[in-house]
């Protein structure tokens, strides 16, 4: 699906009562996460600024690429990362992006597990022939370090969720852009 189709589906979830939703959105907690993520994603789309370095390397792409973003509206990490991936893709008309839901067919996430888990978001970058050039995800390394530290401390879900959110807010998309820049340098 296109980003517009993803956004339309996302917004429909946000505006439909949980009693009328299919799982997992029939759970009010998932609706609450999704509403927060809708707000976060749209904030980054409006206020997120791409670095000159990332823009420059995206402009240097001179052959068609297909980017596949595997995500879900309930995913907090996706709310912070997907907007920067989408903004970067808009910098070059040779980039075609499609969005797939992790928990729906074609279940492509099964080909791109992170340490055996279906962690999202996941960006798959392919050439015009469909060969994988690189993958990224599910979160920037520094954020992953915070997450692993909290897991090692047996932090509860609320503390983990709050600290990860603080990390994303203070980082303002810097690390994802730096990691994407390094990724494109490596494949160019």
N, C-alpha and C positions, 0 to 999 in steps of 0.2 A: 504494500500500500504506500501511497505517497505520504509526505509529512502532513498535508492538509487532511487526508483521510484519517491518519492517526489522530490528529488533533480533534477532528469532528467526533470520532469514536470516544476519545478521552472526555470531551466536553459532555457528550451524551451520558456517560457514566456519572459524571459530577452532578448532572441535573435530573437524574432519575432516582426516585426513592429506592432504598435498599430492598424493600419488599418486592419490587418489580424487577430485580436484577438477577442474573445468573451468578453462580459462584465464580470467584470469591467475593463479588461485589454485593452479594446478599447479606454480607456481614458488615455491620455499621462501622467497625474499626477500619475495614478496607476502604469504605467510602470516605471516612475522615482522612486517611492517608492520601487517597486519590485527590481529594479537594485541596489539601496542602500542596501536593505535587503539581496540580494544575496551576496554582498560584506561583509556585517557585519556577516552573518551566517558563511561564509567560513573563515573569520578571526578568529572567536571564535573556529571553528573546528580545525584550525591549531595552534592557540596560547593559547586557553583556557586550564587551568590546573585544574584538579579536586583536591579538598582537600583530604588529607589523611583520614579525618573523614568520608567523603562521600564515598570514595572508600571502606573503611573498612566495613561500614554498608551494602553497596551493596554486598560485598563479603559474608556477613553473610546470605544473602537470600538463604534458603535451600529448597525451594519448588517453582515450576514453577509459574511465574507471567506473566500476559499479561498487557502491558502498551499500552494505546490508547492515541495518541497525536492528538488533534483537533487543526488545524492551517490553515493558508492561507499564500501564498507567499507575499502578500501585507502588512502583519501585522508586524509593527516595533517591538512590544514586542516579537513576536515569533522569530524574527531574532536574538535576544539576549538570549532567554531562551531555545529554542529548541536545539541548539548545546550542551548545558550542560546536558539536558535530554538525548540526544542521546549518548553523551560520557559516562554518568553514566550507561546507559543500556548495553554498550559494556563491562562493567566490570564483568558481570555475564551471563554465557550461559543459565541460567534458566529464563532469562528475554526475552520475545518475544515482540517486539514493532511493532505497526502498526500506520500509519499516515492516518488521515482522513481530508478532507477539510471541513471547517465549512459550506460553501455555496453549498455543493453537497451532494447527498445521501450518507449515510443514515440519514443525518441531526441530528446526535447524540447530537450536541450542545444543542438541545432543552431539553435534559434531564439534562444538566449541566449548567444552566444559572447562572450568577453572578449578584445578585441584579436585576433579571429580564432581563438582557441583555445577548447577545450572545458573550461576551468578550472572546478573545483568546489571547494566547494559553491556552489550558486546557489539563492537564495530568490526565488521569483516570487510576488508578492502580487496577487490578483485580487479584483474585486468579485463580487457574486452573479450577475451576468450574464456573467462570464468575461472582463471587460475587465481588462487589466493596469493596476494602479495604480502599481507600483514593482517594482524588482528590487534585489537585493543580492548581492554575492559577487565573487570567490571568497574573499577574505580582507580583514581590516581594512586600511585605508590605510597605517597605520604599519608593519604587518607586510609589506605589499606593497613599501613603500619599502626595508625591510631586504632583501627578496628581490631587488629590482632592483639594489641596491648589490652584493650578492653575485654576481649574474649579470655585472654590469659588471666585477667583479674577476676573473672567470673562476674563481670558487670551485668546488671539486669538490662532488660530490653530498653526501658525508658532512658537510663543513663547512656547506653550505647547510641540510641537514636539521637539524643540531644547533643552529645559530643560530636558525632559525625556531622550533624546539621551545623554546629558552630564551625567546624573545620571548613565545610563548603562555603559558608557565608563569609568567613574571613579570607579564604583563598581566592574568591571571586573568579574562578575559572582559570586561574594562572597555570596550575599544574597540569590540567588536562591539555591545555594548549601547548605547553612545553613538551609533554609526552607525545602529542600528535606531531609536533614539529620534528622531534627526534625520530619518530617512526617514518615520516616522509623523507627525511634526510637519508635514512638507512635504505629505503627502497628506491631512491632516485638514482 
